[in-house]
Amino acid sequence: MKLKRVYFRGFGRWVDREFRFQDGLNLIEAPNESGKSTLIRGLTALMYGGKKDGVGRRIREDWLEAYQPWNGKDYGGEVDFSVRGREYRLIRTLQWEEDREQLVDLWTGRDLSSDFSMDRRKDRNFIEGLTGLSRNLFQQMAWIRSVPLSGDHQVVDKIRQLIHQGEEMNVRPALEHLEKEIQGIGKTTAAKNKPYGMILAKCAELEAEVAALRATYRSVREDQARLAGMKAERAELSEKKEHLSRRVKTLQEALNQAKEREALLEKKKHLEYIQERWTELADQVTRLEREREGVKPPYLLSDEEVEEIRGLIDGNNRPEDRADRIEERLRSLAEEIQDWEEKNSSLLSIDERWLQKQLSDLEEGCRLKENLKTPDFQGTIDDRVKGIQMEKDFKKLTELQEREEKLRKEREALEDHRRNWRMRLDLIEREKFLTQVVDAQVPPARSSFRWLWLTGAGLAFFLLMLFLIPGLSVVGLLFSIFAYVRYWRLRQVDRQVRQEWEERHEKLKRDRERVRRERRELESGGESLSDPDHLREGLTKVEEKLNKVHHSLAMVIQEQEALLNRWRADSTVKLGQLVDQQFQKIREREEARQQDRENRERLEEIRREAEEGATVFRDRLGAFDFQSWLNGWIAIGEEAQKARDHLNSLKLESTTLEKELHRLIPEMEYRSQQRARWKEKLGSDDPNLWTEWMLASEHVRRLDDRLEAARSALKKETERKEAEAWDLELEKVRKRLEEKGNEGQESVAKLADDLQESKRELELISGKHREKEAEVLRLEERLQTLLSGVPSLAERETQLAEFRAEKERLERKRTVLETAKEVLEEATREIREDLSPRLAPHASRWISKVTGGRYRDLLIDPAEGIGLSVFVPETGERQPMERLSRGTVDQMYFAMRLALIRFFSEHGSLSLPVILDDSLVHFDGERIREALRILGEMAEEHQVILCTCQIRERRLLEEEKIPFVLQSLS
């Protein structure tokens, strides 16, 4: 079978996309998440459809929804392929509601769909009909992934069918029929839909019903006594409920009367309050009118006139007074400036830049003085000694590593010698073992003759019973027929077993001859292998030398560890870094000493310059000290800055006052003109008289505003009073209060609390009453049901006896069927084939190739799928493949897959394609190179499709000159 073309109308990311495949090796190279796995999944989906394989109903595959097209609605495509020399095109739609498929012969153009009948899932199974492979078998055979084959019973069944050409299928229908009969009866209580399970369920149901009926009559009497007590409790709760209902009604009426009286009192207070507020407004209007009549100024001034006059008579803002004060302040400032300059002449003469330089130098001196250190001559000497010793140990450690490398190479050479000696010794022992096995081989006995004797015995029994008991003679005849069929089949099995034994015997002989040839080849090179003692002696000498090398290597490693532990280093590189750090520390000490000398010279220079520039303030600064002089100059600088700031402020104030004096001259002239105008208008220029008139005018305006507001408020309240008839309403409220007298005098809060408490008690008693009444009703209904619907106990016991008898009959029938099935299975086990001799030649060839000859003998266990194990060369023990390394396991399964493909191709006359989806991702350098060589060899007879996310496969194929076709996914 070869794939020619696949076209996706829509499948996942592939929409309206076509791929073509050639004979030989097709390489699909693309990064992860680029659609390689989607391409392979889509290929098998178009071949086998979207229905789940191995089930009788139409069920979707799990992946069907996940691979809906990213764009568009067309879900499906086409596959062109060839099988046994003929070319076909399979067209399939994967939409679940519109699932359709069509098979066309590309040579003739004929639609072949009708040539394939539909199964129960409404599927025609084109690929399975053409190749004999279901979806699972095709994926397990042609699609190679790094997964084990253990548990693949479908593969095992297919291998057996190919080997024996359906022989095992002759017995299987009988076993299936017996199993169907047994399943039809049922085995356990879990099979509730089967006769046996139904009988068991019915027996259990009747037993429970009879037990329940017997208990029902006992409980009825108990329930009747309990019902009488519950009715008495219900009557008592009803009486309490009625009493609480009357109390709640009484408290509710009292609470309503109390709330009504409280509302009348609140209304009375409100009416009295608004009456008092109206009376106060009327009194306020009268008082303001009398006060307004008593205030009449000779001249009523407006607000604008009052503001203008106030500005003219304000003494604080008169320009003349301000001008006099400014002139006086200017004279005082001139004298103060002259005195300040004479008093602080030394501070004012300090240059700011010179002072900053002094402060900077003194700060530097303080820092340098703090950093001065006494030279540690002894510490420097100790560091030098330690550095020299570390350097010597580093050189010694380097020499020990070189010696270790030489010892390791010598150990590898001796190990090669030891393996060579062991190989020769193993060759002699294997030859001896194979000779013993070949000599001990005995041809298998024929098991078919006993069935021939049983056939004769059955015929004799038939003839004897034919005259004595004719009815029983049929058993003898049937047994004779069965025994003869078994004899005929076992005779063929005996022939096959004999043939297989001869093949195994010949294989052992060939293995022995191969071992002898290897021995002769070694002896032809001048080596004698006839004396095993000589070989053991040579092996012992090599092992002694190897032990000495091991000892020397251990001593060297121990010395290295001692040197590393001395300096607390974990490697030679780390020790080298420690040496560099030690010498760096010595260099840093030397540099620190040099820096210290430079710092002392700089301190002396700073001191000299500071003393030369401090002639005026020398007495104030005192004896020289970097920190005290720094603080002193800082204080002097602050005083000088304050002196300059004060002098500048005095000068700035003088300049500002002079500008203010020039500005006041026009204002004084304007104010003189305004005073003359108001004197002419008021008839007086007395400021006190002007002030009295202004105050009187303001008082009159305030009285007018208040009187207007009071009259407006009184008018509104009067209108409201007349409209709402406050007097009549107040009189009505007082009369109603007198009529009620002392009713509702009790507190509303207390009545509300009592009412709430009574309601809670009533609700609690009502709940208990309802619960008790429900219990009474349920118990009465239960008693009525029990007394009216209880079936006949005798009738149920009779039915139970009948069902128990039927159960015993089904159990006897099931026992007979199970016995017959065991007999047939025993006969089947006698002819069960051994798959290992048939699969081993194919698997051993490829495993020897893919592992470079390391593993040759492969053991295959088909009992539980295909379990693989090998003999490990180093130990000679048989180990399951899962205990090997991941890379070796991948190699083994890769080789086993290729062996199965070759096996199917030879026995099934069908050349399967080989599809690899990132199957070589765990193969390292030489393993993948060997795997690609094998794939190149497979590509000569099979179509190979290799998917990879790396470029190393393409480079290696080009290096090995293996022809391939590169397929692009871009």
VENTAZI-V985417 format. One record per residue. RES is the residue in one small letter. PHI is phi as a letter, one per 40 degrees, with the letter a starting at -180 (999 if undefined). OMEGA is omega in whole degrees, 0 to 359 (none if undefined). BURIAL is b if it has 9 or more other ideal C-beta (glycine too) atoms within 8 Angstrom, else e. Layout:
res = <RES & RES>
phi = <PHI & PHI>
omega = <OMEGA & OMEGA>
burial = <BURIAL & BURIAL>
This chain:
res = <m & k & l & k & r & v & y & f & r & g & f & g & r & w & v & d & r & e & f & r & f & q & d & g & l & n & l & i & e & a & p & n & e & s & g & k & s & t & l & i & r & g & l & t & a & l & m & y & g & g & k & k & d & g & v & g & r & r & i & r & e & d & w & l & e & a & y & q & p & w & n & g & k & d & y & g & g & e & v & d & f & s & v & r & g & r & e & y & r & l & i & r & t & l & q & w & e & e & d & r & e & q & l & v & d & l & w & t & g & r & d & l & s & s & d & f & s & m & d & r & r & k & d & r & n & f & i & e & g & l & t & g & l & s & r & n & l & f & q & q & m & a & w & i & r & s & v & p & l & s & g & d & h & q & v & v & d & k & i & r & q & l & i & h & q & g & e & e & m & n & v & r & p & a & l & e & h & l & e & k & e & i & q & g & i & g & k & t & t & a & a & k & n & k & p & y & g & m & i & l & a & k & c & a & e & l & e & a & e & v & a & a & l & r & a & t & y & r & s & v & r & e & d & q & a & r & l & a & g & m & k & a & e & r & a & e & l & s & e & k & k & e & h & l & s & r & r & v & k & t & l & q & e & a & l & n & q & a & k & e & r & e & a & l & l & e & k & k & k & h & l & e & y & i & q & e & r & w & t & e & l & a & d & q & v & t & r & l & e & r & e & r & e & g & v & k & p & p & y & l & l & s & d & e & e & v & e & e & i & r & g & l & i & d & g & n & n & r & p & e & d & r & a & d & r & i & e & e & r & l & r & s & l & a & e & e & i & q & d & w & e & e & k & n & s & s & l & l & s & i & d & e & r & w & l & q & k & q & l & s & d & l & e & e & g & c & r & l & k & e & n & l & k & t & p & d & f & q & g & t & i & d & d & r & v & k & g & i & q & m & e & k & d & f & k & k & l & t & e & l & q & e & r & e & e & k & l & r & k & e & r & e & a & l & e & d & h & r & r & n & w & r & m & r & l & d & l & i & e & r & e & k & f & l & t & q & v & v & d & a & q & v & p & p & a & r & s & s & f & r & w & l & w & l & t & g & a & g & l & a & f & f & l & l & m & l & f & l & i & p & g & l & s & v & v & g & l & l & f & s & i & f & a & y & v & r & y & w & r & l & r & q & v & d & r & q & v & r & q & e & w & e & e & r & h & e & k & l & k & r & d & r & e & r & v & r & r & e & r & r & e & l & e & s & g & g & e & s & l & s & d & p & d & h & l & r & e & g & l & t & k & v & e & e & k & l & n & k & v & h & h & s & l & a & m & v & i & q & e & q & e & a & l & l & n & r & w & r & a & d & s & t & v & k & l & g & q & l & v & d & q & q & f & q & k & i & r & e & r & e & e & a & r & q & q & d & r & e & n & r & e & r & l & e & e & i & r & r & e & a & e & e & g & a & t & v & f & r & d & r & l & g & a & f & d & f & q & s & w & l & n & g & w & i & a & i & g & e & e & a & q & k & a & r & d & h & l & n & s & l & k & l & e & s & t & t & l & e & k & e & l & h & r & l & i & p & e & m & e & y & r & s & q & q & r & a & r & w & k & e & k & l & g & s & d & d & p & n & l & w & t & e & w & m & l & a & s & e & h & v & r & r & l & d & d & r & l & e & a & a & r & s & a & l & k & k & e & t & e & r & k & e & a & e & a & w & d & l & e & l & e & k & v & r & k & r & l & e & e & k & g & n & e & g & q & e & s & v & a & k & l & a & d & d & l & q & e & s & k & r & e & l & e & l & i & s & g & k & h & r & e & k & e & a & e & v & l & r & l & e & e & r & l & q & t & l & l & s & g & v & p & s & l & a & e & r & e & t & q & l & a & e & f & r & a & e & k & e & r & l & e & r & k & r & t & v & l & e & t & a & k & e & v & l & e & e & a & t & r & e & i & r & e & d & l & s & p & r & l & a & p & h & a & s & r & w & i & s & k & v & t & g & g & r & y & r & d & l & l & i & d & p & a & e & g & i & g & l & s & v & f & v & p & e & t & g & e & r & q & p & m & e & r & l & s & r & g & t & v & d & q & m & y & f & a & m & r & l & a & l & i & r & f & f & s & e & h & g & s & l & s & l & p & v & i & l & d & d & s & l & v & h & f & d & g & e & r & i & r & e & a & l & r & i & l & g & e & m & a & e & e & h & q & v & i & l & c & t & c & q & i & r & e & r & r & l & l & e & e & e & k & i & p & f & v & l & q & s & l & s>
phi = <999 & b & c & b & a & b & b & b & c & a & a & g & c & c & b & f & b & b & b & b & b & b & c & g & c & b & b & b & b & a & c & c & g & b & h & c & c & c & c & c & c & c & c & c & c & c & c & b & g & b & c & c & c & g & b & c & b & c & b & c & c & c & c & c & c & c & b & d & d & c & b & g & b & c & b & i & i & b & b & b & a & b & b & f & g & b & b & b & b & b & b & a & b & c & c & c & c & b & c & b & a & a & b & b & c & c & c & b & g & c & c & c & d & c & c & b & c & c & c & c & c & g & b & c & f & c & c & c & c & c & b & g & b & c & d & c & c & c & c & c & c & c & c & c & b & c & b & c & c & c & g & c & c & c & c & c & c & c & c & c & c & c & c & b & f & g & c & c & c & c & c & c & d & c & c & c & c & c & c & c & c & c & c & c & c & h & b & b & c & c & c & c & c & c & d & c & c & c & c & c & c & c & c & c & c & c & c & c & c & c & c & c & c & c & c & c & c & c & c & c & c & c & c & c & c & c & c & c & c & c & c & c & c & c & c & c & c & c & c & c & c & c & c & c & c & c & c & c & c & c & c & c & c & c & c & c & c & c & c & c & c & c & c & c & c & c & c & c & c & c & c & c & c & c & c & c & c & c & c & c & c & c & c & c & c & c & c & c & c & c & c & c & c & c & b & b & c & c & a & c & c & c & c & c & c & c & c & c & c & c & c & c & c & c & c & c & b & c & c & c & c & c & c & c & c & c & c & c & c & c & c & c & c & c & c & c & c & c & c & c & c & c & c & b & c & c & c & c & c & c & c & c & c & c & c & c & c & c & c & c & c & c & c & c & c & c & c & c & c & c & c & c & b & c & d & c & c & c & c & c & c & c & c & c & c & c & c & c & c & c & c & c & c & c & c & c & c & c & c & c & c & c & c & c & c & c & c & c & c & c & c & c & c & c & c & c & c & c & c & c & c & c & c & c & c & c & c & c & c & c & c & c & c & c & c & c & c & c & c & c & c & b & d & c & c & c & c & c & c & c & c & c & c & c & c & c & c & c & c & c & c & c & c & c & c & c & c & c & b & d & c & c & c & c & c & c & c & c & c & c & c & c & c & c & c & c & c & c & c & c & c & c & c & d & c & c & c & c & c & c & c & c & c & c & c & c & c & c & c & c & c & c & c & c & c & c & c & c & c & c & c & c & c & c & c & g & b & c & b & c & b & c & c & c & c & c & c & c & c & c & c & c & c & c & c & c & c & c & c & d & c & c & c & c & c & c & c & c & c & c & c & c & c & c & c & d & b & f & b & b & a & c & c & c & c & c & c & c & c & c & c & c & c & c & c & c & c & c & c & c & c & c & c & c & c & c & c & c & c & c & c & c & c & c & c & c & c & c & c & c & c & c & c & b & c & c & b & c & c & c & c & g & c & c & a & d & c & c & c & c & c & c & c & c & c & c & c & c & c & c & c & c & c & c & c & c & c & c & c & c & c & c & c & c & c & c & c & c & c & c & c & c & c & c & c & c & c & c & c & c & c & c & c & c & c & c & c & c & c & c & c & c & g & a & b & c & c & c & c & d & c & c & c & c & c & c & c & c & c & c & c & c & c & c & c & c & c & c & c & c & c & c & c & c & c & c & c & c & c & c & c & c & c & c & f & d & c & c & c & c & c & c & c & c & c & c & c & c & c & c & g & c & c & g & c & c & c & c & c & c & c & c & c & c & c & c & c & c & c & c & c & c & c & c & c & c & c & c & c & c & c & c & c & c & c & c & c & c & c & c & c & c & c & c & c & c & c & c & b & c & c & c & c & c & c & c & c & c & c & c & c & c & c & c & c & c & c & c & c & c & c & c & c & c & c & c & c & c & c & c & c & c & c & c & c & c & c & c & c & c & b & c & c & b & c & d & c & c & c & d & d & c & c & c & c & c & c & c & c & c & c & g & g & c & b & b & c & b & b & b & b & c & c & b & g & b & c & b & a & b & c & c & d & c & b & g & c & c & b & c & c & c & c & c & c & c & c & c & c & c & c & c & c & d & c & c & c & c & c & c & c & c & c & c & c & c & c & b & f & b & c & c & c & b & b & b & b & f & c & b & c & c & c & c & d & c & c & c & c & c & c & c & c & c & c & c & c & c & c & c & b & b & c & b & b & b & b & a & b & b & b & c & c & c & c & c & c & c & c & c & f & c & c & a & b & c & b & b & b & c>
omega = <180 & 179 & 182 & 187 & 171 & 181 & 180 & 167 & 176 & 175 & 183 & 182 & 183 & 179 & 181 & 183 & 183 & 176 & 178 & 182 & 181 & 172 & 179 & 188 & 176 & 182 & 175 & 185 & 181 & 180 & 178 & 180 & 179 & 173 & 180 & 181 & 177 & 178 & 181 & 179 & 179 & 178 & 179 & 178 & 179 & 180 & 189 & 177 & 185 & 179 & 182 & 183 & 174 & 178 & 184 & 182 & 180 & 183 & 180 & 169 & 184 & 185 & 191 & 181 & 185 & 184 & 172 & 182 & 177 & 179 & 178 & 184 & 181 & 184 & 181 & 181 & 184 & 175 & 173 & 182 & 178 & 179 & 177 & 173 & 179 & 184 & 183 & 171 & 179 & 180 & 186 & 171 & 186 & 175 & 188 & 181 & 183 & 183 & 180 & 175 & 182 & 179 & 183 & 173 & 185 & 179 & 184 & 183 & 183 & 176 & 184 & 187 & 184 & 179 & 181 & 181 & 180 & 174 & 183 & 180 & 183 & 180 & 184 & 174 & 182 & 185 & 180 & 178 & 182 & 186 & 185 & 183 & 173 & 180 & 182 & 180 & 180 & 180 & 180 & 182 & 189 & 184 & 186 & 173 & 183 & 178 & 181 & 178 & 185 & 179 & 179 & 182 & 179 & 179 & 180 & 180 & 180 & 178 & 180 & 180 & 179 & 183 & 188 & 174 & 173 & 182 & 183 & 181 & 179 & 181 & 187 & 179 & 179 & 178 & 179 & 179 & 178 & 180 & 178 & 177 & 179 & 179 & 178 & 175 & 184 & 183 & 186 & 178 & 180 & 181 & 187 & 180 & 180 & 183 & 184 & 179 & 179 & 179 & 179 & 180 & 181 & 177 & 180 & 180 & 180 & 178 & 179 & 181 & 179 & 179 & 179 & 179 & 180 & 180 & 184 & 182 & 178 & 184 & 182 & 181 & 178 & 180 & 180 & 177 & 180 & 180 & 179 & 179 & 180 & 177 & 177 & 178 & 179 & 179 & 180 & 179 & 178 & 180 & 179 & 180 & 179 & 179 & 180 & 178 & 178 & 181 & 179 & 180 & 179 & 180 & 180 & 178 & 179 & 179 & 179 & 179 & 179 & 179 & 179 & 179 & 180 & 177 & 178 & 179 & 179 & 179 & 178 & 179 & 182 & 181 & 178 & 181 & 182 & 175 & 178 & 180 & 177 & 179 & 179 & 178 & 179 & 178 & 181 & 178 & 180 & 182 & 180 & 177 & 179 & 180 & 180 & 180 & 182 & 183 & 178 & 180 & 180 & 181 & 182 & 183 & 175 & 180 & 181 & 180 & 179 & 180 & 181 & 180 & 179 & 178 & 181 & 186 & 180 & 184 & 183 & 184 & 180 & 181 & 181 & 180 & 180 & 179 & 179 & 181 & 180 & 180 & 180 & 180 & 179 & 178 & 180 & 180 & 180 & 179 & 182 & 179 & 180 & 180 & 182 & 179 & 179 & 184 & 186 & 183 & 181 & 180 & 182 & 182 & 181 & 177 & 184 & 181 & 178 & 181 & 179 & 178 & 177 & 180 & 180 & 180 & 181 & 176 & 177 & 178 & 179 & 180 & 181 & 180 & 179 & 184 & 179 & 180 & 175 & 182 & 179 & 182 & 182 & 178 & 178 & 179 & 179 & 179 & 179 & 180 & 180 & 180 & 179 & 180 & 179 & 180 & 177 & 180 & 178 & 178 & 179 & 179 & 177 & 178 & 179 & 178 & 177 & 178 & 178 & 180 & 179 & 180 & 179 & 177 & 178 & 178 & 178 & 179 & 180 & 178 & 175 & 178 & 181 & 177 & 180 & 178 & 180 & 178 & 179 & 180 & 178 & 180 & 178 & 182 & 178 & 178 & 180 & 181 & 181 & 178 & 179 & 181 & 181 & 181 & 183 & 181 & 179 & 179 & 181 & 178 & 179 & 183 & 185 & 185 & 181 & 177 & 175 & 176 & 179 & 177 & 178 & 179 & 180 & 178 & 178 & 179 & 180 & 181 & 180 & 182 & 182 & 180 & 183 & 183 & 185 & 181 & 182 & 182 & 180 & 179 & 180 & 180 & 179 & 180 & 179 & 179 & 180 & 181 & 180 & 176 & 178 & 179 & 182 & 180 & 182 & 177 & 175 & 178 & 178 & 178 & 180 & 178 & 178 & 180 & 179 & 178 & 178 & 178 & 178 & 180 & 178 & 179 & 178 & 178 & 179 & 177 & 179 & 178 & 179 & 178 & 180 & 177 & 178 & 179 & 180 & 178 & 178 & 180 & 178 & 177 & 178 & 181 & 180 & 180 & 184 & 184 & 179 & 180 & 178 & 179 & 178 & 178 & 178 & 178 & 179 & 180 & 180 & 179 & 176 & 177 & 180 & 178 & 177 & 179 & 177 & 180 & 180 & 179 & 178 & 178 & 179 & 180 & 179 & 178 & 178 & 179 & 179 & 179 & 180 & 179 & 179 & 182 & 177 & 177 & 181 & 179 & 177 & 179 & 179 & 178 & 176 & 176 & 178 & 177 & 179 & 179 & 180 & 179 & 174 & 178 & 178 & 179 & 178 & 177 & 179 & 179 & 178 & 178 & 178 & 179 & 180 & 177 & 179 & 180 & 180 & 177 & 179 & 178 & 179 & 179 & 179 & 180 & 182 & 179 & 180 & 180 & 179 & 183 & 183 & 184 & 185 & 186 & 184 & 181 & 182 & 183 & 178 & 181 & 186 & 171 & 186 & 185 & 181 & 178 & 177 & 178 & 180 & 179 & 176 & 178 & 180 & 179 & 178 & 178 & 180 & 179 & 178 & 179 & 179 & 180 & 180 & 179 & 179 & 179 & 178 & 179 & 179 & 178 & 179 & 179 & 181 & 180 & 178 & 178 & 179 & 180 & 178 & 181 & 184 & 185 & 178 & 180 & 179 & 180 & 180 & 180 & 179 & 178 & 181 & 178 & 179 & 180 & 180 & 176 & 179 & 183 & 184 & 179 & 180 & 175 & 180 & 181 & 181 & 179 & 177 & 182 & 180 & 180 & 180 & 180 & 180 & 179 & 180 & 180 & 180 & 180 & 178 & 179 & 179 & 180 & 181 & 181 & 178 & 180 & 181 & 179 & 180 & 179 & 180 & 180 & 180 & 181 & 179 & 178 & 180 & 180 & 180 & 182 & 184 & 178 & 184 & 184 & 181 & 181 & 179 & 180 & 178 & 181 & 181 & 179 & 180 & 177 & 179 & 179 & 181 & 179 & 183 & 180 & 177 & 179 & 181 & 184 & 178 & 181 & 181 & 178 & 180 & 179 & 180 & 180 & 181 & 179 & 180 & 178 & 178 & 179 & 180 & 180 & 179 & 181 & 179 & 178 & 179 & 180 & 179 & 180 & 181 & 179 & 178 & 178 & 180 & 181 & 180 & 181 & 177 & 180 & 179 & 179 & 179 & 179 & 181 & 184 & 184 & 187 & 180 & 180 & 182 & 180 & 180 & 179 & 181 & 179 & 177 & 179 & 181 & 179 & 179 & 181 & 177 & 177 & 179 & 179 & 178 & 179 & 179 & 179 & 178 & 179 & 180 & 179 & 178 & 181 & 180 & 178 & 178 & 180 & 179 & 179 & 179 & 178 & 177 & 177 & 179 & 180 & 180 & 182 & 180 & 184 & 175 & 185 & 188 & 181 & 183 & 179 & 187 & 181 & 180 & 183 & 183 & 181 & 184 & 180 & 176 & 180 & 189 & 178 & 178 & 178 & 181 & 179 & 181 & 183 & 182 & 178 & 183 & 180 & 182 & 185 & 181 & 185 & 177 & 176 & 185 & 174 & 184 & 171 & 180 & 185 & 186 & 184 & 183 & 182 & 175 & 183 & 173 & 184 & 182 & 181 & 178 & 180 & 182 & 180 & 179 & 178 & 178 & 177 & 183 & 182 & 175 & 180 & 181 & 177 & 179 & 179 & 179 & 179 & 178 & 180 & 179 & 181 & 182 & 184 & 182 & 180 & 180 & 179 & 183 & 171 & 179 & 182 & 182 & 181 & 182 & 183 & 184 & 187 & 182 & 180 & 177 & 192 & 185 & 181 & 181 & 178 & 180 & 179 & 179 & 176 & 180 & 178 & 175 & 177 & 178 & 184 & 178 & 181 & 183 & 172 & 183 & 175 & 184 & 177 & 181 & 178 & 183 & 181 & 184 & 180 & 180 & 179 & 181 & 177 & 178 & 179 & 181 & 179 & 177 & 182 & 178 & 177 & 182 & 181 & 182 & 177 & 185 & none>
burial = <b & b & b & b & b & b & b & b & b & b & b & b & e & b & b & e & e & e & b & e & b & e & e & b & b & b & b & b & b & b & e & e & e & e & b & b & e & b & b & b & b & b & b & b & b & b & b & b & b & b & b & e & e & e & e & e & e & e & e & b & b & e & e & b & e & e & b & e & b & e & e & e & e & b & b & b & b & b & b & b & b & b & b & e & e & e & b & b & b & b & b & b & b & b & e & e & e & e & b & e & b & b & b & b & b & e & e & e & e & e & e & b & b & e & e & b & e & e & e & e & b & e & b & b & e & b & b & b & e & e & b & e & b & b & b & b & b & b & b & b & b & b & b & b & e & e & e & e & b & e & e & b & e & b & b & b & e & b & b & b & b & b & b & b & e & e & e & b & e & e & b & e & e & e & b & e & e & b & b & e & b & b & b & e & b & b & e & e & e & e & b & e & e & b & b & b & b & b & b & b & b & b & b & b & e & b & b & e & b & b & e & e & b & b & e & b & b & e & b & b & e & e & b & b & e & b & b & e & e & b & b & e & b & b & e & e & b & b & e & b & b & e & e & b & b & e & b & b & e & e & b & b & e & b & b & e & b & b & b & b & b & b & e & b & b & e & b & b & e & e & b & b & e & b & b & e & b & b & e & e & b & b & e & b & b & e & e & b & b & e & b & b & e & e & b & e & b & e & e & e & b & e & e & e & e & b & e & b & b & b & e & b & b & e & e & e & e & b & b & e & b & b & b & e & e & b & b & e & b & b & e & e & b & b & e & b & b & e & e & b & b & e & e & b & e & e & b & b & e & b & e & e & e & b & b & e & e & b & b & e & b & b & b & b & b & b & e & b & b & e & e & e & e & e & e & e & e & e & e & b & e & e & b & b & e & b & b & e & e & b & b & e & b & b & e & b & b & b & e & b & b & e & b & b & e & e & b & b & e & b & b & e & e & b & b & e & b & b & e & e & b & b & e & b & b & e & b & b & b & b & b & e & e & b & b & e & b & b & e & e & b & e & e & e & e & e & b & b & e & e & b & b & e & b & b & e & e & b & b & b & b & b & b & b & b & e & e & e & e & e & e & b & b & e & b & b & b & e & b & b & e & e & b & b & e & b & b & e & b & b & b & e & b & b & e & e & b & b & e & b & b & e & b & b & b & e & e & b & b & e & b & b & e & e & b & b & e & b & b & e & e & b & b & e & e & e & e & e & b & e & e & e & e & e & b & b & e & b & b & e & e & b & b & e & b & b & e & e & b & b & e & b & b & e & e & b & b & e & b & b & e & e & b & b & e & e & b & e & b & e & e & b & e & b & b & b & e & b & b & e & e & b & b & e & b & b & e & e & b & b & e & b & b & e & e & b & e & e & b & b & e & b & b & e & e & b & b & e & b & b & b & e & e & b & e & e & b & e & e & e & b & e & e & e & e & b & e & b & b & b & e & b & b & b & e & b & b & e & b & b & e & e & b & b & e & b & b & e & e & b & b & e & b & b & e & e & b & b & e & b & b & e & e & b & b & e & b & b & e & e & b & e & e & b & b & e & e & b & b & e & e & b & e & e & e & e & e & e & b & b & b & e & b & b & e & b & b & b & b & b & b & e & b & b & e & b & b & e & e & b & b & e & b & b & e & e & b & b & e & e & b & e & e & e & e & b & e & e & b & b & e & e & b & b & e & b & b & e & e & b & e & e & e & b & e & e & e & b & e & e & b & b & e & b & b & e & e & b & b & e & b & b & e & e & b & b & e & b & b & e & e & b & b & e & b & b & e & e & b & b & e & b & b & e & e & b & e & e & e & e & e & e & b & e & e & b & b & e & b & b & e & e & b & b & e & b & b & e & e & b & b & e & b & b & e & e & b & b & e & b & b & e & e & b & b & e & b & b & e & b & b & e & e & e & b & b & b & b & b & b & e & b & b & b & b & b & b & b & b & b & b & e & e & e & b & e & e & b & b & b & b & b & e & e & b & b & b & b & b & b & b & b & e & e & e & e & e & e & b & e & b & e & e & b & e & e & b & b & b & b & b & b & b & b & b & b & b & b & b & b & b & b & b & b & b & e & e & e & e & b & e & b & b & b & b & b & b & b & b & b & b & e & b & e & e & e & b & b & b & b & b & b & b & b & b & b & e & b & b & e & e & b & b & b & b & b & b & b & b & e & e & e & b & b & e & b & b & e & e & b & e & b & e & b & b & e & b & e & b & e>
